[in-house]
């Protein structure tokens, strides 16, 4: 690896190695640099100022390490099916000018293949991806796209196209990312995961250790298969890990093509699966469901400071449909002071499919 010029010290200053449990993240920038550095470049060329999108150049480290810096990011799930619906959601999300995008999986329908991945992802979100190797134009100078693996991404053996397309921290299947006051723990909830998908598995114990070691103000765990859901896939029991006990503040998932928010033992669980693939019908709400929406596509927006985290869900037309605020104080109080467009009232769910 070679040093990448005079800006390196400031980059390193911004770069934060967040978890001793995954030392690999420290090497992420190095890895990107090594893998994408043309072998014949001279030292003089390296020192020249870089254009904004160095498709074949090293990616800059991502994220500010200062926890006082606010962050805003989008949550998009079950989106990777190129077409008008994904285009609408992508336009919504880009309009927010988020710092980064977190996906909830199923990035590449129908089968996670190399032939479709760039049309399903890069066509809409290349501006957030580094290194971007696809055919739709310029990518980002630093990676600002953090996906999780969904079952459709695993339909091609080894999820190889996904792992080839992205350069992610750690083992790339599950990893963590710190950005300002937020730390994201991205899991692989698919049973193909070699390190297992139970709380006792190697992956589960990695999460427990990483959450325990985290100093972040906000700890968000993301995965594809929703631990709690009222949709056709229903709750994925094997992913019902003791997240709250381990220190998580918010759980984000997808798989069911709905928007739903649960509160389970004081911890909010979100299903954000309306990213563009299709919309699922729902007949009955599961216990703990606070709000359920399936009338249009949409995406979530998280904004976090050192003192507050908000999660809002918007329809693709821009309508605000749900809002969850987590104050940093009084964590023992049930988490949500939520302002939902569709609320559950006792056991009655008459508004289940209603638009606001
Ligand atoms: Zn799925």
Boltz pocket constraint, residues with backbone or C-beta under 6 A from the ligand:
constraints:
  - pocket:
      binder: B
      contacts: [[A, 106], [A, 150], [A, 151], [A, 152], [A, 224], [A, 254], [A, 255], [A, 256]]
      max_distance: 6.0
